[in-house]
Amino acid sequence: MMKYLQKLGKSLMLPVACLPVAGILMGIGYWIDPSGWGANNMLALILIKAGSILIDNIPILFALGVAIGMSEKQSGTAALAGLVSYLTVKTMLSSGVVATIMGVETAPAAFGKIENAFIGILCGIIASVCFNKFHNAKLPDFLAFFGGDRSVAIMTVLFSLIVCIPLFFLWPLIYGGLVAFGTAVINLGPIGAGIYGFLNRLLIPVGLHHALNAVFWFDTANIADLSKFWGITEGGVMGVTGQYMTGFFPIMMFGLPGAALAMYHTAKDNKRKVAGGLLLAAALCAFFTGVTEPLEFSFMFLAPVLYLVHAVLTGISLALCAVLPVRAGFQFSAGFVDWFLSFKAPFAENVWLLIPIGLVFFVIYYVVFRFLITKLDLKTPGREDDQEGELAIELANDDYTGMARIILEGVGGPANVTSVDNCITRLRLEVKDRLLVDEKKIKSAGVAGIVRPGKTSVQVVIGPKVQFVADEFNKLMK
């Protein structure tokens, strides 16, 4: 199970790598025009919309990324299947379709939140399973056109429709249960704020944090913490309003960047530079804009125990800030932009105190994450086992076509190759006859090494430029 989660986590790295820049663009646009969100400034509008292209479509990115990463060949056909699956579920469980099925005017509120990260990941998994199972499907002659890769999308639609059946019944029950639970804890004061903070983070992987947000930030239970804090809605109380937002600032601005630094320092020496690029961009995104998904999804599935700790610390931060005489709020997210703008809010209180509080959480996150990563040998970015020592490899030349040709000859030619895949540093091949593999011939291409993990498996260690060799190898296969 853990290996499966780690593979899932690696699959998310491709779409996650796109998100930090998008979040920063949105943050800068919001900084320029915080009240109009681009309505008062053309540059702000362009930046916000440019960033929202990716941020607002995270479910689609995850569906594509997981479908590619979890499929045997990392094929474009799998990516298409991921998109097909997502569109199927999104359409069949949309509010309009559900309302028609149920024979009512308005569908349950849960179906208005069906476009979330969990659905994207689920659809990616469905697509990868269908690809792995059916991409070699052989059909009778009169249906031969629909065989092989073409059958993947067809089967994906069918399986996605089947998955929609339990989701139709379970999704509103889970969503409604969380709303009811959130409403029940509003009288617990700071403890309730802590419970909310804990569940808010814990539910992000399945997209159900929106249910709790609706209770505490908006008017589902007449709290409307967000609109009251900014004076948009009447009824705010000094020292109380904002307690369900304040505690997020120390986590997003300081805690998660501290976790990123811990992951960077515990990465293996030969992978630190590669991991550092992702972690630095994600940490800046979290600090400046409060968009934390790029950083959270970088370890959420690779090291679930760290994510549980992150959820607990978030709950502690919200409870602590609810007790202390400090209140800040956000309209976008709990990053530096909204922290700075909070000074002008009508119910703001000692906003500056979030800086020393945040620095304490930076240290706590750094120490706790570093201890757990090293103690439990958690596979955070830069600590993977399967390519140890390979990221430092440099090819002697950039003749990728020549290298691919020699490798193909060394494994017995196209007729002997049944599967082609690659990871960060290795070309992974499956062959029909292992006796036809000539390791001496393969090594003559200038590769760093050869690994034979199974009777028909051949892994050629190339280094970080493996993608270019793999592309040429696939061209030669055709």
C-alpha positions as CSV (number, residue, x, y, z in Angstrom):
1,M,0.0,0.0,0.0
2,M,2.8,2.4,0.9
3,K,4.6,1.7,-2.4
4,Y,1.3,2.4,-4.2
5,L,0.9,5.7,-2.4
6,Q,4.5,6.7,-3.1
7,K,4.0,5.9,-6.8
8,L,0.8,8.0,-6.7
9,G,2.8,10.8,-5.0
10,K,5.4,10.7,-7.8
11,S,2.7,10.8,-10.4
12,L,1.5,14.1,-8.9
13,M,4.9,15.8,-9.3
14,L,4.4,16.6,-12.9
15,P,1.2,18.7,-12.4
16,V,2.3,20.0,-9.0
17,A,5.4,21.5,-10.7
18,C,3.1,23.8,-12.7
19,L,1.3,25.3,-9.8
20,P,3.8,27.5,-7.8
21,V,4.2,30.0,-10.7
22,A,0.4,30.1,-11.2
23,G,-0.1,30.8,-7.5
24,I,2.4,33.6,-7.5
25,L,0.9,35.2,-10.6
26,M,-2.5,35.3,-8.9
27,G,-1.0,36.6,-5.7
28,I,0.7,39.5,-7.5
29,G,-2.5,40.3,-9.3
30,Y,-4.5,40.3,-6.1
31,W,-1.8,42.5,-4.5
32,I,-2.3,45.1,-7.3
33,D,-6.1,45.1,-7.0
34,P,-7.2,43.4,-3.7
35,S,-10.7,44.9,-3.8
36,G,-11.7,44.4,-7.4
37,W,-9.7,41.2,-8.3
38,G,-8.8,42.8,-11.6
39,A,-11.9,44.8,-12.2
40,N,-10.0,48.0,-11.5
41,N,-6.6,47.2,-13.1
42,M,-5.9,45.5,-16.4
43,L,-2.5,44.1,-15.4
44,A,-4.1,42.6,-12.2
45,L,-6.8,41.1,-14.3
46,I,-4.3,39.5,-16.7
47,L,-2.1,38.1,-13.9
48,I,-5.1,36.7,-11.9
49,K,-6.7,35.1,-14.9
50,A,-3.3,33.7,-16.1
51,G,-2.7,32.1,-12.7
52,S,-6.2,30.8,-12.4
53,I,-5.9,28.9,-15.6
54,L,-4.0,26.2,-13.6
55,I,-5.1,26.8,-10.1
56,D,-8.8,26.6,-11.0
57,N,-8.2,23.4,-13.0
58,I,-6.2,21.4,-10.5
59,P,-8.6,18.4,-10.8
60,I,-7.9,18.2,-14.5
61,L,-4.2,18.4,-14.0
62,F,-4.3,15.7,-11.4
63,A,-6.4,13.5,-13.6
64,L,-3.9,13.8,-16.4
65,G,-0.8,13.5,-14.2
66,V,-2.0,10.4,-12.3
67,A,-3.2,8.7,-15.5
68,I,0.3,9.2,-17.1
69,G,2.3,8.4,-14.0
70,M,0.4,5.3,-12.9
71,S,0.2,3.7,-16.4
72,E,2.7,1.2,-17.6
73,K,4.0,3.2,-20.5
74,Q,3.3,6.7,-19.4
75,S,1.4,7.0,-22.6
76,G,-0.5,9.9,-24.1
77,T,-3.4,7.5,-24.5
78,A,-3.5,7.2,-20.7
79,A,-3.6,11.0,-20.4
80,L,-6.5,11.1,-22.8
81,A,-8.3,8.4,-20.8
82,G,-7.7,10.5,-17.6
83,L,-9.4,13.5,-19.2
84,V,-12.3,11.3,-20.5
85,S,-12.8,9.9,-17.0
86,Y,-12.8,13.3,-15.4
87,L,-15.3,14.7,-17.9
88,T,-17.5,11.7,-17.5
89,V,-17.7,12.0,-13.7
90,K,-17.9,15.8,-13.7
91,T,-20.8,15.7,-16.1
92,M,-22.8,12.8,-14.7
93,L,-22.5,14.1,-11.1
94,S,-23.0,17.8,-12.0
95,S,-25.8,19.6,-10.2
96,G,-28.0,19.9,-13.3
97,V,-27.8,16.2,-14.2
98,V,-28.2,15.1,-10.6
99,A,-31.3,17.3,-10.1
100,T,-32.8,15.8,-13.3
101,I,-32.1,12.2,-12.1
102,M,-33.6,13.0,-8.6
103,G,-36.6,14.9,-10.1
104,V,-36.0,18.0,-8.1
105,E,-35.2,21.6,-9.0
106,T,-32.0,21.9,-6.9
107,A,-29.5,19.1,-6.4
108,P,-27.8,18.7,-3.0
109,A,-25.1,21.2,-2.4
110,A,-22.4,18.5,-2.4
111,F,-22.7,18.1,-6.1
112,G,-21.7,21.7,-6.6
113,K,-18.3,20.7,-5.2
114,I,-17.7,17.7,-7.3
115,E,-14.9,19.3,-9.3
116,N,-12.1,18.8,-6.7
117,A,-8.6,17.2,-6.4
118,F,-10.0,13.9,-5.1
119,I,-12.2,13.4,-8.1
120,G,-9.2,14.3,-10.4
121,I,-6.9,11.8,-8.7
122,L,-9.7,9.1,-8.7
123,C,-10.3,9.6,-12.4
124,G,-6.5,9.4,-13.1
125,I,-6.4,6.1,-11.2
126,I,-9.4,4.7,-13.2
127,A,-7.7,5.7,-16.4
128,S,-4.4,4.1,-15.6
129,V,-6.1,0.9,-14.5
130,C,-8.0,0.8,-17.8
131,F,-4.9,1.6,-19.8
132,N,-2.8,-1.1,-18.1
133,K,-5.6,-3.7,-18.6
134,F,-6.8,-2.9,-22.1
135,H,-4.1,-1.2,-24.1
136,N,-3.2,-4.5,-25.7
137,A,-6.7,-5.7,-26.1
138,K,-7.3,-7.7,-29.3
139,L,-10.8,-7.7,-30.8
140,P,-12.5,-9.7,-33.6
141,D,-11.7,-8.4,-37.1
142,F,-14.9,-6.5,-37.6
143,L,-14.1,-4.5,-34.4
144,A,-10.3,-4.5,-34.8
145,F,-10.3,-0.7,-35.3
146,F,-11.4,-0.3,-31.7
147,G,-8.7,-2.6,-30.3
148,G,-5.4,-1.8,-28.5
149,D,-5.0,1.8,-27.4
150,R,-8.4,2.9,-28.9
151,S,-10.2,0.6,-26.5
152,V,-8.8,2.4,-23.5
153,A,-10.9,5.5,-23.6
154,I,-14.1,3.4,-24.3
155,M,-13.5,1.2,-21.3
156,T,-12.6,4.2,-19.2
157,V,-16.0,5.7,-19.9
158,L,-17.7,2.5,-18.8
159,F,-15.7,2.1,-15.6
160,S,-16.1,5.8,-14.8
161,L,-19.9,5.5,-15.1
162,I,-19.8,2.5,-12.8
163,V,-17.9,4.6,-10.2
164,C,-20.4,7.3,-10.5
165,I,-23.1,5.0,-9.0
166,P,-21.6,4.7,-5.4
167,L,-20.4,8.4,-5.6
168,F,-24.0,9.5,-6.3
169,F,-25.1,8.1,-2.9
170,L,-21.9,8.5,-0.8
171,W,-20.7,12.0,-1.8
172,P,-23.7,14.0,-0.4
173,L,-23.8,11.8,2.8
174,I,-20.1,12.6,3.5
175,Y,-20.4,16.2,2.5
176,G,-23.6,16.7,4.5
177,G,-22.1,14.9,7.5
178,L,-19.1,17.2,7.6
179,V,-21.3,20.3,7.4
180,A,-23.4,19.0,10.3
181,F,-20.2,18.2,12.3
182,G,-18.8,21.7,11.6
183,T,-22.0,23.3,12.8
184,A,-21.9,21.2,16.0
185,V,-18.5,22.5,17.0
186,I,-19.0,26.2,16.6
187,N,-19.8,26.6,20.3
188,L,-16.4,25.1,21.4
189,G,-14.5,28.4,21.0
190,P,-10.8,28.0,20.4
191,I,-11.0,24.3,20.7
192,G,-13.6,24.3,17.9
193,A,-11.2,26.5,15.8
194,G,-8.5,23.9,16.4
195,I,-10.7,21.0,15.3
196,Y,-11.7,22.9,12.2
197,G,-8.0,23.7,11.3
198,F,-7.1,20.0,11.8
199,L,-9.9,18.7,9.6
200,N,-9.4,21.5,7.0
201,R,-6.0,20.2,6.2
202,L,-6.9,16.5,6.6
203,L,-9.7,16.7,4.1
204,I,-7.8,18.5,1.4
205,P,-6.7,15.3,-0.4
206,V,-10.4,14.4,-0.9
207,G,-11.6,17.9,-1.6
208,L,-14.1,17.9,1.3
209,H,-12.5,20.8,3.1
210,H,-15.0,22.9,1.1
211,A,-17.8,21.6,3.3
212,L,-16.2,22.8,6.5
213,N,-15.1,26.1,4.9
214,A,-18.8,26.7,4.0
215,V,-19.6,26.4,7.7
216,F,-16.9,28.6,9.2
217,W,-16.1,31.2,6.5
218,F,-19.4,31.7,4.9
219,D,-23.1,31.8,6.0
220,T,-24.0,28.1,6.1
221,A,-24.3,28.3,10.0
222,N,-24.5,32.1,10.2
223,I,-20.8,32.5,11.1
224,A,-19.6,34.2,7.9
225,D,-16.2,34.7,9.5
226,L,-14.7,35.9,6.3
227,S,-17.3,38.5,5.2
228,K,-17.8,39.8,8.8
229,F,-14.1,40.3,9.3
230,W,-13.9,42.6,6.2
231,G,-17.1,44.4,7.1
232,I,-18.9,43.0,4.1
233,T,-21.5,41.4,6.4
234,E,-22.8,43.0,9.6
235,G,-22.5,41.2,13.0
236,G,-18.7,41.0,13.5
237,V,-17.4,41.0,17.1
238,M,-14.0,42.5,17.9
239,G,-11.7,39.8,19.3
240,V,-13.9,36.9,18.0
241,T,-14.4,37.5,14.3
242,G,-11.5,36.1,12.3
243,Q,-10.7,33.2,14.7
244,Y,-11.3,30.7,11.9
245,M,-8.8,32.4,9.6
246,T,-6.0,33.8,11.8
247,G,-4.3,30.5,12.6
248,F,-3.7,29.7,9.0
249,F,-1.2,32.5,8.5
250,P,1.6,31.0,10.7
251,I,1.2,27.7,8.9
252,M,1.2,28.9,5.3
253,M,3.7,31.8,5.6
254,F,6.1,30.1,7.9
255,G,5.3,26.5,8.9
256,L,5.2,25.0,5.4
257,P,8.3,26.8,4.2
258,G,10.0,25.4,7.3
259,A,8.9,21.9,6.2
260,A,10.2,22.6,2.7
261,L,13.6,23.6,4.2
262,A,13.7,20.3,6.2
263,M,12.9,18.3,3.1
264,Y,15.6,20.1,1.2
265,H,18.2,19.5,3.9
266,T,17.3,15.8,4.2
267,A,17.4,15.2,0.4
268,K,20.3,13.1,-0.9
269,D,23.3,15.2,-2.0
270,N,23.0,14.2,-5.6
271,K,19.3,15.0,-5.7
272,R,19.2,18.1,-3.6
273,K,19.5,20.5,-6.5
274,V,16.6,18.9,-8.3
275,A,14.4,18.7,-5.2
276,G,15.4,22.2,-4.2
277,G,13.9,23.8,-7.3
278,L,10.4,22.4,-6.6
279,L,10.6,23.0,-2.9
280,L,11.8,26.6,-3.2
281,A,9.1,27.6,-5.7
282,A,6.4,25.9,-3.7
283,A,7.6,27.5,-0.4
284,L,7.6,31.0,-2.0
285,C,4.2,30.3,-3.3
286,A,2.9,29.3,0.1
287,F,4.5,32.3,1.9
288,F,3.5,35.0,-0.6
289,T,0.1,33.9,-1.8
290,G,-1.0,31.2,0.7
291,V,-1.5,28.7,-2.1
292,T,-0.2,25.5,-0.4
293,E,-1.2,22.7,-2.7
294,P,2.1,22.6,-4.6
295,L,4.0,22.0,-1.4
296,E,1.4,19.8,0.4
297,F,1.0,17.4,-2.6
298,S,4.7,17.1,-2.8
299,F,4.7,15.0,0.4
300,M,1.1,14.2,1.0
301,F,1.2,10.7,-0.6
302,L,5.0,10.2,-0.5
303,A,5.0,10.5,3.3
304,P,1.4,10.5,4.7
305,V,2.6,10.6,8.3
306,L,4.1,14.0,7.7
307,Y,0.8,15.2,6.3
308,L,-1.0,14.0,9.5
309,V,1.5,16.0,11.6
310,H,0.9,19.0,9.4
311,A,-2.8,18.7,10.0
312,V,-2.3,18.5,13.8
313,L,0.0,21.5,13.8
314,T,-2.5,23.5,11.8
315,G,-5.2,22.7,14.4
316,I,-2.8,23.8,17.2
317,S,-2.1,27.1,15.3
318,L,-5.8,27.9,14.9
319,A,-6.6,27.1,18.5
320,L,-3.6,29.1,19.8
321,C,-4.3,32.1,17.7
322,A,-8.0,32.0,18.7
323,V,-6.9,32.3,22.4
324,L,-4.3,35.1,21.8
325,P,-5.3,38.7,21.1
326,V,-4.5,38.5,17.4
327,R,-6.9,38.5,14.5
328,A,-6.2,38.6,10.8
329,G,-8.3,37.5,7.8
330,F,-8.0,36.8,4.1
331,Q,-10.1,37.1,0.9
332,F,-7.7,35.0,-1.2
333,S,-5.6,32.9,1.2
334,A,-3.4,33.2,4.3
335,G,-0.3,34.4,2.6
336,F,1.8,37.6,2.9
337,V,-0.4,39.6,0.6
338,D,-3.5,39.1,2.8
339,W,-1.5,39.4,6.0
340,F,-0.4,42.9,4.9
341,L,-3.9,43.9,3.8
342,S,-5.3,42.7,7.1
343,F,-3.9,45.7,8.9
344,K,-6.7,47.8,7.2
345,A,-9.5,45.3,8.1
346,P,-12.2,46.6,10.6
347,F,-11.8,43.7,12.9
348,A,-8.0,43.2,12.7
349,E,-6.2,43.0,16.0
350,N,-2.4,42.9,16.6
351,V,-1.7,41.6,13.1
352,W,2.0,42.0,13.6
353,L,2.0,39.3,16.3
354,L,1.6,36.7,13.6
355,I,5.3,37.2,12.6
356,P,6.8,36.0,15.9
357,I,4.1,33.3,16.1
358,G,5.0,32.2,12.6
359,L,8.7,32.1,13.3
360,V,8.0,29.7,16.1
361,F,6.0,27.5,13.8
362,F,8.8,27.7,11.2
363,V,11.2,26.2,13.8
364,I,8.7,23.6,14.9
365,Y,8.0,22.4,11.4
366,Y,11.6,22.3,10.5
367,V,12.7,20.3,13.6
368,V,9.7,17.9,13.5
369,F,9.8,17.2,9.8
370,R,13.6,16.8,9.7
371,F,13.4,14.4,12.7
372,L,10.6,12.3,11.3
373,I,12.1,12.2,7.7
374,T,15.5,10.9,9.0
375,K,14.1,8.7,11.8
376,L,11.5,6.9,9.6
377,D,13.4,7.2,6.4
378,L,10.5,8.9,4.7
379,K,10.6,9.2,0.9
380,T,10.1,12.9,0.5
381,P,11.3,14.7,-2.7
382,G,15.0,13.9,-3.2
383,R,15.0,10.7,-1.0
384,E,13.8,8.1,-3.5
385,D,15.5,4.7,-3.4
386,D,15.2,3.4,-7.0
387,Q,17.5,5.9,-8.6
388,E,20.0,6.5,-5.9
389,G,23.2,8.1,-7.1
390,E,22.0,8.5,-10.6
391,L,21.0,12.2,-10.8
392,A,24.6,13.2,-10.9
393,I,25.3,11.3,-14.1
394,E,26.2,13.3,-17.1
395,L,26.2,11.9,-20.6
396,A,29.4,12.0,-22.5
397,N,27.7,13.5,-25.5
398,D,24.2,14.6,-26.6
399,D,23.8,12.1,-29.4
400,Y,20.5,10.8,-28.0
401,T,19.6,9.1,-31.3
402,G,22.9,7.2,-31.5
403,M,22.6,6.1,-27.8
404,A,19.0,4.9,-28.3
405,R,20.0,3.0,-31.4
406,I,22.8,1.1,-29.7
407,I,20.5,0.3,-26.7
408,L,17.8,-1.0,-29.0
409,E,20.3,-3.2,-30.8
410,G,21.6,-4.4,-27.4
411,V,18.2,-5.5,-26.2
412,G,17.5,-7.5,-29.4
413,G,15.8,-5.0,-31.6
414,P,12.2,-3.7,-31.7
415,A,10.8,-7.3,-32.1
416,N,12.2,-8.2,-28.6
417,V,10.8,-5.2,-26.8
418,T,7.3,-5.4,-25.3
419,S,7.3,-2.3,-23.1
420,V,9.1,1.0,-22.9
421,D,9.0,3.4,-20.0
422,N,11.3,5.8,-18.1
423,C,11.5,7.3,-14.7
424,I,13.7,10.2,-13.6
425,T,17.0,8.5,-14.5
426,R,16.3,5.1,-16.0
427,L,15.0,3.7,-19.3
428,R,12.8,0.8,-18.2
429,L,12.3,-2.0,-20.7
430,E,10.4,-5.3,-20.9
431,V,11.7,-7.9,-23.3
432,K,10.4,-11.2,-24.7
433,D,13.7,-13.1,-24.7
434,R,16.2,-12.2,-22.0
435,L,18.9,-14.2,-23.7
436,L,18.9,-11.7,-26.6
437,V,20.0,-8.9,-24.3
438,D,23.7,-8.0,-24.9
439,E,24.8,-6.0,-21.9
440,K,28.2,-5.3,-23.4
441,K,26.6,-3.8,-26.5
442,I,24.3,-1.6,-24.3
443,K,27.2,-0.4,-22.2
444,S,29.0,0.7,-25.3
445,A,26.4,3.4,-25.7
446,G,28.0,5.2,-22.8
447,V,25.3,4.4,-20.2
448,A,26.1,4.5,-16.5
449,G,24.9,1.0,-15.8
450,I,22.4,-1.8,-16.3
451,V,20.0,-3.3,-13.8
452,R,18.1,-6.6,-14.3
453,P,15.3,-6.6,-11.6
454,G,13.4,-9.5,-13.3
455,K,13.7,-12.2,-15.9
456,T,12.3,-10.0,-18.7
457,S,13.1,-6.6,-17.2
458,V,16.0,-4.4,-18.2
459,Q,16.7,-1.0,-16.7
460,V,19.3,1.2,-18.4
461,V,20.7,3.8,-16.1
462,I,21.2,7.0,-18.1
463,G,20.8,10.0,-15.8
464,P,18.6,13.1,-15.7
465,K,18.6,13.3,-19.6
466,V,16.9,9.9,-19.9
467,Q,13.7,11.6,-21.3
468,F,15.6,12.6,-24.5
469,V,17.0,9.1,-25.0
470,A,13.5,7.6,-24.3
471,D,11.9,9.8,-26.9
472,E,14.5,8.7,-29.5
473,F,14.1,5.1,-28.4
474,N,10.4,5.2,-29.0
475,K,10.8,6.8,-32.4
476,L,13.2,3.9,-33.4
477,M,10.7,1.4,-32.1
478,K,8.1,2.7,-34.5
